[in-house]
Amino acid sequence: MSLSISNRLQSIRKFMVQHELDAFIIPRADEYLGEYVPACNERLHWITGFTGSAGVAVILAQTAAIFVDGRYTVQVRQQVSSELFSFHHLIDEPYMFWLCQQLGKNQKIGIDSKTFSLRQFEQMQSLANCQHQKLVETINPIDTLWQDRPDAPQSGATLMDNQIAGVTSLEKRQHVGQKISELGADAALITASDSIAWLLNIRGQDIPCLPVVLSNAFLYADGRMTWFVDPKKRPPQFERHVGEGVTVCDETGYEEALKSLALESPHILADPTTANAWSQLRLKESGAQLIAAADPCLLPKACKNAAEISGMRKAHHVDALAEIKFLAWLDQCVQTGQLPDEGQASDQLELFRRANHDCIDLSFDTISATGSNAAMCHYNHKNSPTPSPLQMNSLYLVDSGGQYLYGTTDITRTVAIGQATDQICQHFTLVLKGMIALACQKFPKGTTGTQLDVLARQYLWQFGLDFDHGTGHGVGHFLSVHEGPQRISKAINDIALEPGMVVSDEPGYYLDGGYGIRCENLLVVEPADLPESEKPFYQFDTLTYVPFDKTLIKKSLLSQQERMWLNDYHQKVYQLVYPQIDEQDKVTRTWLTTATSAI
């Protein structure tokens, strides 16, 4: 029988007594440090009941606390007992600062170092040392206490066609190996699951929404690679597919292999932010000299080749049909007065996507939010006791995407359910203007997303408005929908935008307790044709082609250039999608014709 949260806390505290610990920290992350974790590694959920994607629990002898960011301040109070946990803001009140204040000198803080990056570990250790406290590596008590823990993922990897990937695994490994050599390393520790999938031209099903195989790898400067994975997950014809130089080892031998690696290849590149502390500490103990540098796969993975870009375009073309069929269906629901709830709408959109057999999964849990729920920018209707029904004369926001065999999509549309107020239309138009401004901008080589971020905010700022999330994130090629290292955000990011990078363009506005607005397209960076430019310039090309709700646009706020952009965009949508619609589907054809007419 499963233990209650209260009994689970008691078991953790018993473990702490046995190991002479005064506190224990449990993050949401697992040993792979990815954005998503399989059900068997949802340790934070097991101890708190919280299902969000970011958070940390801190357990002391008599009290416990949970820390989440602004996305989850409402959700955490709905899911976590206030009698067992106090609630804190992850950013405004960092958990380690809070914990050090709760403990006295010489007290011990336990952690599972596999669930923290080396940078996090070193920062925590430094803070603890300043307070004359001690950070202690230990086993994870949840792994021994979780009696009905789900089984680890068992699905095998699949081979990705080299024509879709554009470059063979051998070519990728040799190219990245050269970068490793240039940084003075003999080998690199590769732990990011999407980096391994990209290097080997494979995909997997270990995590919902992220097509990867959970594993670890060593990549040597000469392009050889050792892949640590459950041998049962190795797909047929793997050796022929990846080419020479890849050795597959059972993941149970990973710890011993780290020791051997330190002896054979003493200069090891490791990313202090993406590789867990445990693996790097074991390398140090075995005599390795760590070279701290970003995962060497990040930039080449982000700068997509021609085949990958072609696949991304194809994914967006078929995804546009699903999205447009959904919007036409939703309009019919409004016209007939048969309004769905958030869950029913989300399910219907998923059905339209999965009607295409190339759609392997969603790229993230659909954000299907009506009214004030949309003011929470990462709202998930599945976390509510019951999904909210859509209401007439309100706004509905849907942020969704698909994982296709040849690309990944992510799109947000905000639509009026009935009539919208003048204030809503003004706010929507300001958001749309910002999205258009970023999409149209040309910029010189070396420009970062931080330098472009203001373009999407400028019109909101003129009215004293803003949004708290980033403007854009990178998107992978049939991989992570949130891919680095590039980003468009107020937060400092020194990675220049380069041709082949795919980024989202998604400004928004959120009125707490009222409504939420977001307009999102995906863009790809490409060279700009500027004959008079004295150095390389780049521009964005739009990948997403789905209409914006014209009933929400306050035309008087649009410039002539913005009207021309919108009309041209809608004409392209019509030309691209209309031929895909079945001739018998009069509803969708009629809706698209109206939705894309010129303003």
N, C-alpha and C positions, 0 to 999 in steps of 0.2 A: 504494500500500500504506500502511495506517495505521501511524503511528509508535508505538513503545513509549513507556510513560510516561517511561522514562529518556531516550529520545531527544527527547521533547517538552520535558523540563526543559532539556536541552542547547540546544534551539532558543530557548527563552525566555531563557536566559542569553546566548546570542549576540546576541539582540535587545537585552538590557540593556547589553552592551558597546557595541553600535553607537549606543545612545542615551545613553551615559554615565550609566547607572543602577546603583545598588548593591543595589537590592531592587525587587521588584514584588509588588503585592498583588492577589489574584484572589478576589473573593467569589462566593458562589453566585448572588447577584442579577444580573439583567440590567438593561437600560436602563429597564425599566418598573417596577422595584422591587416587583414583586408576589410573593406567596407561592409561586406556581407559575411555571415558565418552560417555553417550548417546547423541544423536543429540540435545535433549532439554537442555543439559547443556554445549553446546559448546559456552560458553560466550566469550572466547577470539576470536574465529572465528567471532562471531557476531560484535564485536567492531573493529576488525582489518582486517578481511579477511584471516588471517593466519590459515592454517589447520594442522600445525605440532603438534607433541605430547607433546612438552615442550616449554613453553614460558611465558612471563609476559608482560603485557602492563601497563604503568604508564601514567596517564592523569593529566595534570596540567591545570591551568586557560587558558594559551595561547599556550602551546605546549603539545606534547605527544611523548612517546618513546616505542619501543618494544625491548625486550631482548630475544635472542634465543642462543642456544649453537651451537657448530661447525657443527652439522649435518644439520643445517637449514640456514646457512648464505647465500646460494644462493637462496633457496626457498623463504625466507622472502622478499627478494627484488623483486621477481617475483609477489608476492601476495599482498604485503602491499604498500600503497601509500607513497612515500618518501616526498610528500608535506604535509602529515598529521602526519607522524611518523618519528622520527630519529631511526637509527638502532644501536643496541649495543650487545656485546657478554655477554651472561648470566654468564659465568664463569670468564672471564677476567675483566669484569666491572659489578659487582653485582648491581642489580637494586636498592637495598636499600641504598647502599653507594652513588650511583649516585643521587638518589632522595634527600637524606639529604643535598647534596651539592647544590641542586637547590633551596631549601627552606631556609627561614630565621627562626630566633628564634620565638617560640610560634605559629608556623604554624601547621596545623592539617592534618594528613594523614588518609584517610578513607580506611577501608578494610571490606570485608565480612569474618569474622573469621571462617565461615564454610568451606572456601576454602583454609585454611592454617592449617598445623599441629601446635600443641602446641609449638614444638621446634622452628618452623619458626616464630610464633607469638612472642615468648619471645625474639628471636634474633632481630626481627624488633623493638620491644618495647625498647630493650636496646640501639640500635643504635639511635632511635628517642630521647630517654631521654638524651643521650650524647650530642645531638645537640640542646637540649632544645626545642624539637619538641614533638608533641603528636600523638600517634597512637590511632585511634578512631574506635571502632566497630560500624558498621551500617548495615542496610539492603543492599542487592545487588541491585543497581539501574537498572541493566540489566533485572532483573526479572520483573520489573514493566514496562519497556520501550519496551521489545521485543514483538511486537504486533503479529507477525506471528510465534511465537515460536512453535516448534513441540510438540506434546503431549508426556507426560512421557510414558515410556515403560509399556505395559499392559499385556504382555505375562505371563502366569502362570509358576510356578516352576514345575519341573519334578523330580520324585523320582529316585535315583541312586540305582541300584540293590546292595544289601549288599554283594553279592558274588563278584561283581566287585570292590566294595569299600574295601572288605576284613575285615572290622571291623564295627560294628554297631554304630549308632549315640550315643546310650546310653554309650557304652564302651568308645568312644572317649571323650564324655563330662565328664565322671567320671575320666578318666585319666588326662585330661587337668585341671579339677577342683582340683585334688590333687596338681598339679603344682602351681595353684593359691594359695592354702592354704599354701604351703611350702614357698611362697614369702610373707606371712603375710597378704594376702588380703582376704576379704569376697567375693568379686566378681570381675569380669573383664569386661571392656568395649570392646566389639568385634565389630569393624566397618569395617574391611577389608572384602569385599564381597566374596573373595575366601576362607577366613577362615570360614565364616558362611556357605558357600556351603559345605565345607569339613566337618565341625562339624555335619551338619544335613543330610549328604549324599543326597544332592539335587543338581540340576543344573538348570540353567535358560537361558533366552534369552534377558536380559535387555540391553546387550552391544554387539555390533558386535565383534566376535573373542574371547570373554571371556564369557564362559557359567555360568553366575552367576545371582543372583537376588539382586538388589540394596536394602539394608536394613541395620538395626543395631540390636545389640543384647547385652544382659547382660548374662554372664555365671557365675554362682555361684560356690563356692568352693565345694559344694556337688553334682555338675553335673547338677543341674536344669538350665534351660535356658529360657529367655524371648526374643522372636523374634518380632521385630517391622517391619512390612511389610504391604503393601496393602493386606487386607484379601482376595481379589479376586485372589491373586497369590498363595494362599495355595493350594497345589495339593490334589486330592482325596486320601484317605487312609493315610494322612500325620501322624496322631497321632499314628496309628499302626506301621508305618514305623520307626518313630524316637524313639518310646518307651516312657516310662513315664518321666515326668518332664519338658516338653516343653510347654510353654504358648505362644500363638500367640496374639499379640496386634496390633491394628491399628497404623500405623506409625505417624498419626496425634497426638497421645498422647505421643510422645517420650520426649518432653521437660518436661512435668509434671512428667513423669516416672523418669527422671534424678533426679529431686528434691526428689522424694520418695526414690530412690535408695540411695541417700546420707544420708538419715535419717535411713534407715533400715540396710544398709550395709556400714558403714562409711569408711572402708578401701578398696579402689577400685584400682585395677591394671588398668593402662591405658598406652598405647604405645604413647610416645610423638611424634613419627615420623609417625605413621599411622592413629591415631585418630585425628579428627579435633579439633582445638583450642576451637571452640564454645562449644562443648559438655563438654570438660574438665573444661572450665571456669565456665560453669553453675554448674557443680558438686562442684567446689571449693566454689562458692557463696552459695551453699546450705549446706556447712559445711563438705563436704567429705575430707578425707585425701587421696590424690592421691599417689599411689606407681608407680613410673615411671619404666617400664620394657617393654621388647619386647612383642609383641603379643604372648601369650602363645601357640597359634596354629602353629606358624611358623616352629619350629623344628620338631614336630611330623608330620606335613603335608609334610615337605621336605623329611623326612626319610621314604620312601614308604615301605609298607608291601609287602609280597610275591604276593598277588593278584594284587596289583597295578602295581608292576614291570611286572608281567605276561601280564597285560593289555597294558602297555607301549610297550612291545615287540610285541604284536599282532598288535598294531597300526602302528608300524614301518614296520612290515612285509607287511601289505596291502598298506601302504603309499609308500613303495619301488616300488611296481608294478606301481602305478600312476606316480611316478617320472621317472621310466625307460621307460614307454610308451611315456612320454613326450620327453625325451632325444632322443629316437628313432625317434619320429615324427620330432623333430627339425633337426636331421641329414638328414632326407629325404628332408626337406625344403632346406637345404644347397645343397644337391646333385642335386635337381631339379632347383635350382636358384630362388625358390619362397619364399624369406625370409619374415617372419612376422615382424610386429613392436612389441615394448615392450608390448603394451596392448593386442595384439592378442596372443602373446606367453603366457602371464599371464592367459588370459582367457582359453586357451587350457589346461594349466596345471590344472586349477581349474576344468574343465570338467572331466579330468581324475580322479581327486580326488573324486569328487562328484558322480562318477559312482558307487562308493561303498556306499551303503545306510547307513552304519554306520558312514559316515563322516557328521557331523552335521554342520560344518562351517570351514572356514580357521582359523588358530591360530593367524594370523596377516595379514595385507595387504602385498601381495607378492611384493618383491623387484625384479623387472624385469628390468635389466639395461644393456644397450649396450655401448661399448666404454667408453668415458669420463664420462658418467652418472654413471657408476659403481664406479668411483673414489669418489663419494658421498656415504658413506657406508650405509646411510638410505634413499637413493633415492626412490621416489615414482612417477612412471610415470603418475599417475592420477593428479598430481599437475602441470604437464606441459601442455601448450596449446594443443599440439598434441604429442602422444608417438613417440619416435624416432624409425625409422626402423633399424633392424639389418643390419650390413654391412659386406661384405666379408672381410676376412683377419683382423678380429678384435676379441675382447673378448666379451663374454656375461656372465653376472653373474645373477643367479636366487636364491634368498633366500626365502623360502616358508615353509608352514607347514599346518597341518590339525588338527581339533578337532574331535576326534573319540569318540564313546560312552565309550571306555575303555582306552583312552590315548591321549596324545598330541605329535605332531611331529614338528620338526624344522630342516631344512637341507639347506645347501648352496652348490651349485656346480658352478664352473666356467668352461666354455667350449670355445674352439676355433671355430670360424666361419670361416672356410677356414684355412689359414696358419697363424702361429704365429711366431713372431720374436724370435731370440735367447735370447734377453733380457727378453721378456715376459716368455719364458720357464724357464729361470733361476729364475726369481722372483716367478713363480708358484711353482717350485720345492722347493725353500727355505720355502715357506709357508706350503707346504705339509709335508716337513720334520719336521717342528715344530709341526704340528698337530699329526703326528705319534709319536713323542717323548713324548708328553703329554699323548696320549692314552696308551702308553706302560709302563708308570712309575708306580712303586710300591712305597708306602710311609707309614710311621708309623702313628699309631693312634695319633690324635692331630694336624696333618698337615692341614694347611689352603690353600685355593686357591691362596692367595697372594704368598705363598712360592713356588707354582708350576708354577706360571705364566711365569717365565723366560724360562721354557722349550720350550714353543711354540714360543718364540721370538729369541732364541739363534742363529739360523742360519741366520736370517735377520740381527741381530746385527753385525754379523761378516762382513757384507758388508755395515754397516752404515745405515741400513734400520730399520723401525719399523712401528707399526700401533697404532692409537690413541684410539681405543676402547678396552674394556675388552676382555679377551680371552674366558671367559665362564660365562654363567648365569645359574641359576637353571631353571628347567622346571616342571610344575605341571602335575598332573594326571587328564586329561580331565578338566584342569583348566588353570591358567595363563601360557602363554609361557615364561614369565619372572617372575620367582618365586624366592624369597629369602628363608632364609637369606644367603645361601652360594653363593660364587662368585669366579671366577678365574680372577684376575685382578691385575695390579700394585697398584691400590688403596688399602689401608689397609683394610682388612676384617679379623676379629678375630674369625670367625665361622669355626670350624674344619670340614673337610669333613668326613661324616659318611656313613656307609652302607645304601643303599636305596636312597641316594640322586642322582638325575639326573642332569647332567650339560652338557652344550654345550662345544665343543672344536672347536673354530673357529678363528684361526689366519688369518691375511690378509695382503695385501699390496695394497696401493692406490697411484697411480701416478697422481697428480692433472692435469687435462686437458688431461690425457692420457687413463688410464684404471684402473680397480679395480679387485682384486683377493681375494677370500675368499674360504676356504675349511672348511666345518662344518659338524661334526657328533655329535650326542648325546651319552653320556656315562653314565653308572650307576656305583656307587661306590659299591664294594663288598669286602669281606675278601679275602686276598691273601694267597695262599697255600705255605708258606715258612717254611719248617720243622725246620730250624735252627734259625728262628727269636726268639729273646728273649722277644718280646712284640708284640701285634697285629699289623699286617701290612694290608694295603688295596691296591686295584688295581682298574682299570677301566675295564668295559666290554662294548663293543660297542653295541649300539642299532640300529644305522643307517646302512643300507646296500644298497648302490647305488654306481656304479662305478665312479672313477675319470677319467678325460679325459687324457688318456695315451699320446696323441699327444702333450700335454703341459709339459710332464715330461722330464727333462734333465737327462737321466739315469746315466751319469758320476758323477752326484752330489749325487746319492743315495749310501748308504753303502749296504753291502751284507744283513745285518739284515733288512734294510728298504725295500729292494727288496723282501725279504722273507715275510715281513709283508704285503706288497701290494699284492703280488701274492696270499697269503693265504686269505686276505680280499676279493679279487675279486672272488676267488673260492667259498667262502661262499656266496657271492652275487648271483653267478650263481646257486648254489644249492638251495638257498632259493627262488629265484624269478622265475627261468625258469619254474618250474612246475606250477606256477600260471598263466602263459601266455597262452591265448587261442591258441589251435593248429592251428587255421586259421590265427593267427596273425604272419605271417612269417617275417614281417618287424621287429617287436620287438624281436622275437626270434633270428634272425640273428644278429641284432645289439648287443644284450646282449652277444651272444657268442663271438663276436669280441671284445667287450668292456672289457670283463673279462679274455681274454687270457693272459697268463703269459708274463712278460717282462724279 
